[in-house]
Amino acid sequence: MKDVYILGIESSCDETSISIVKNGCEEIATTVFTQMDTHAEFGGVVPEIASRMHTESFTLVLEDLLKKSNMNVSDVDAIAVTYAPGLLGSLLVGIEFAKTLSLVYNKPLIAVHHIAGHIFANNLVKKIEYPTLALVVSGGHTELVKMTSDYDFEVIGTTLDDAIGECFDKVARVLDLKYPGGPNIEKYAELGKNNYKLPIPMDNNELNFSYSGLKSAVINLVHNERQRGNEINKEDLASSFQTIAVDEIIRKTELAIKETGIKRLIVAGGVSANKYLRKELETLSNKLNLDLSIPPLKYCTDNATMIACAAYPQYLKQDFTNFELNGKSQEYFFQKKD
């Protein structure tokens, strides 16, 4: 079969990225322009600034990508773009850029959900084999998903409130840690000790998650200590929080593996960049003799490589979209089966 080259575009938040991927599993080249330093001044992403910077960056990012890949847009077989979820203005900039390339070069257009990108980034490590369990951990998702084929998902466990990434960011904020919150929690935790007693969330044998109680416990602890004039040890509290939050992921994942009998586990989402989580998953893998797949760190954070990977199964099915494609700031990716 002829090799398939897909050009992927990602602009759901504050990363402007374009990539070319061969056959859904081989990265040809990727360029990422990050706005992190700009938004750090404001303590978080400012949507209007993000949209403007995407607009200014896309042509430069494309030029850099084509130079690195030694290819032209006319050489690719399709254009793929993130359409949801994310900052609506940022998504629309990427979508309009993708539509323009699709029109000018007469290439089919593929709409990709951001979370699908994180899942199929595992094909860059090794081809996903089925059935498999996917652990999705990001700012908006905490799910255990049973996969029996490409794009065939069954949610067997989900968060009932906050996602783990959201919880990391909110705890970072209450500790007055700089943006980005999650990675800074990890940095502080490496220097601290697990000295603060925090509640175990969803301490039962269900596969669902809950992080709102843990988040509230940290917020209340910090508030009460400050009211008493006591100093918070940020390193120790970050360590205590991260330990509880990650241990819950590991415990529920182990339960899911034992319940389903599936010995393959793939990990997806921005929180999979957390080193403590990766270490604990490797420990679990050794304990249960799992076939574990976690993308390299550069594919865990937002990038267009994963979008091109996720588009490949859609390309094979000729699952194309048209120029009426619009962005969606919120769209739940998984449909829970009865």
N, C-alpha and C positions, 0 to 999 in steps of 0.2 A: 504494500500500500504506500502511496505517496506520502512523504513527510508533510506534516501540517505545521505551519508557523502562524502563531497568533500574537498580535500586538495588544497588550493589556494596558489599561489606563486606570489609575487609582487617584481619587482626590476627595475621599469622604470626610477628611478632617483637615489636618495641617501638613500633610505630606503630598507633594506633587510628584507622581511617579509614573514612568512608562517602561514597559519591558517587552521583550520578544522571547517567546518560549516555543520550543520545538516539541511536538507530539505530547504536550501536556506534562512533560516531565524533565525537560532539558533546557535550562536557562541559557539563552544565547547572550543576552546583555540586559542590564537594568540600570536605570538612572533614577535616583531619588533626590528631590530637593526638599529639605525639611525647614519648617518655619519655627521650630521649637524655641530658638533663642529670642525671636521676636515676641512670641506669646508669653515667654517666661517673665517678661517685664510686667505683664498684667495678671500674672498668677493663674493663667488658664487661656484657652483658645478664645479669641475674639472673632466671631463668625464673619463680620464684615471685612476685617483685615485678612482673614484666611482666604475669602473669595477673591479679593483684589490681588493677593499674592499668587494665587493659582493662575489667574488671568495673565499676569506678568511673566509667569515662569514656564508655561506649557511649551511654547515654541522653542525656548532655549533647552528645555529638558529633552524634547524630541530630537533636536539637532545633536545633542550630546549622545543620545542613545544610538542614533543612526551611525554616528562616527565610530562608536565603540563596537557596534555589531557588524560594521562594514556591509550594511544592508540598506535598502530603500523601503518605503512604505508599500510600494508596488510589489515587493517580493513576498509580503505576508498574505495569508489566506483569509484572515478575518480580523476585525477590530472588536475588542471586548472592553467593556467599561463597567465600573461599579455604579449601580443605580440606587442602592439602598443598603443599610441605613447610614445616616451621617448628617452632617450639616447641610441643609438643603442648598444654600448658595454655593458651597464648595462642590457638591455633587453635580449641580447644574453646569458649572464651568467645565468639568470633566466630560459630562454627557454631550454638551454642545461641541466640544473639541473632537470627541469620538465621532459624532454625526458628520462633522465636516470632513474628517479623514475618510469615513465610509463613503460619503457622496463623491468627493473629488477622485478617489482611487477606485471607486466601484467595488468595495469590499463589503461582505455581509457584516451586520452589526449584532453583537451578542451582549445581552444584559446580564450582569453577574451580581449576585448578592454578596455583600462583603464577608459574611460568615462562611459562605461556600468557599470563598477564596482561602480563608484560614484553614479550612478542612482539607482542601485539595492541594495545599502547599506541601502536604505530606508526600505527594507523588514525586517531589523533588528529592526526597530522601530515598524512598523505594516505592514501587508500585503498590497502591493500597489493595490488599486482598480481602475478600469477603467470605463470611460475615466478619464484621469488626465492630468494636465499640469506639465511639469518638467522645472524648472529654473536651467540651468547648468551654473555655474560660476567658472572658473578655470583660470590657467595661459594661456591656449590656446583656451578656449571656453567661449562664452557668448551667450547663446541661450535660447529661449523659445520654448519648444517642446511639441506638443500634442501627447499623447500616448493613443492608444485604446486597446492595449494588450501588452504582453511581446514582446519586440524587434520590435514593430510596431510604428515607430516614424515619425512625420511630423513636420518639422521645420517651425514655424510661425513667428519667429523673430531671427535674428542673428547679430553678430557684422560685420560691414562693413570694419573694420580694426583691431585695437588692441583689445585683450580680456581684461576684467577688471583686471584679475590677473597680466597679463603682464604690464598693466598700473601702478598698485600698485608698482610692482618691479622697474620699470623705474623711477617713482617719488621718491621712496626711495633712488635710486642711486644718483639722482641729489641733494638730500638733505644730502648726505653722511651718510646715515643710514646703520648700519651693516646688514649683511646677517643673517637671511632671511628678505627680504625687506618688504613684505606684512604685516607680524605680527608686525614689528617695526613701520610701518605707523600707525597701530591701537594703539599701545602703546603711541606714541607721540600724536596722535589725542585725546586720553582720557585726556591729560593734557592741550590741547589747546582750542582755541575759533575759531569760524567760522568768522574770521575777514578779510580774503582775498577774493576779488571779482574775481570769476572765471566763465568762460562761461558754460552755460548748454549745454551738448552735445545732438545732434539730438533732438532739442526742437520742436518736431512735434508730430503728432498722429500716426506715423508709429510704428511698433513693432520692427524695427531694432535698433541696438545700434551703437555707434561710440565713441571711446575713444582717438583717435589720437589727436584730437583738444584739448581736456582737458589736455592730456599729454604735448603737445607742449606749451600750455598756462602756465603751471607750469614751464617748462624748461626756457621759455622766461622771465618769471617773476623773477626767481632766477638769471638768467644771467644779466638782466638789473639792478637789485638791487645790485648785487655784483660789476658791472661796476661803479655804482655810489658810491660805498663804504659803502652801507647800509647793516646792518645785517638782515638776514632773521630769523624770529621767526619760527623755525622748527615745534614747537608744533601747532601753529596757522595755518600754511600752511598745515600741515598734516590733521588737523581737517577740514579745508576748502575744501581740495581735497576730503577727504573721504566722507564728507557730500554730495558734488555734485555727486560723482561717485555712491554712494549707492542710493541716491534719484532717480537717473535715472533708476536704476534697479527696484525700487519700482513703479515708475510711469508707466514704460512699462509693468510690470507684472500686474498692475491693469487694464491697457488697454486690455491686452490679456484675462484676466478673464471676463471682460465685453463683449468683442467681441465674445468669445467662449461660454460663459454661464457655463463653467466648474468650479465647486466649490471645486475641489481637487487640491492641489498644493504640489509637492514634490521638494525639493531643493538638488542639487548635485554639487560636485566639492570642491576643496580646499578653495576657497574664502568663502564658506558657514560656515567656522569656524570663520569668522569675527563677533564679538559680536554686533557691531552697525548694520550690515546687519540683523542679527538674530532678534534683537530687533525691527527693522523697519518692518520686515516680520510678526512678531507676531502682531504688531499694525495693519498692513494691514489685517491680518487674522481676527482679532476681528472686524474691520470695515466692511468687506465683508462677514463675517460668513463663513470662509473657513475651510476646512479640511486640515490643514497644517502639513507637515511632514518634519522635518530637522534631519538628523542623529546626534547623540552625537558627541562631538568634536573629540573623538579618531577615529571615522570613517570618518571624513571629510578629514583629511590628508591621505597621501598614506598608504595603509595597505592591507594585503592579505585577510582579512575577506571579504571585498567588492568584491574581485575577485572570491572567492568561491561562494558568493551570486549570482553574475551575471552568473556564470556557471550553476547554477541549472536549469533554463529554457532550456538551451542548452542541458543539460544532459537528460531531459525529452523527448526532440525531437531527442535524439541520434545524436546531432550535434557535432561530434568528428572530430579531425584533425589527421594528421599523422606526421611522423618524418621528413618530409620535411618543417615543420613549420619554418618560419624565422621571425626575428624581423623587425619592420618598425618604423623608427624614427618619421615619419609623416604619419598619415592616418586619414582623416576626417571621423568621425563616422557616422554622419547623412547625409542622402541624401534628399535634398529639393525636395518635390513633386511638380509637375506642378499644 
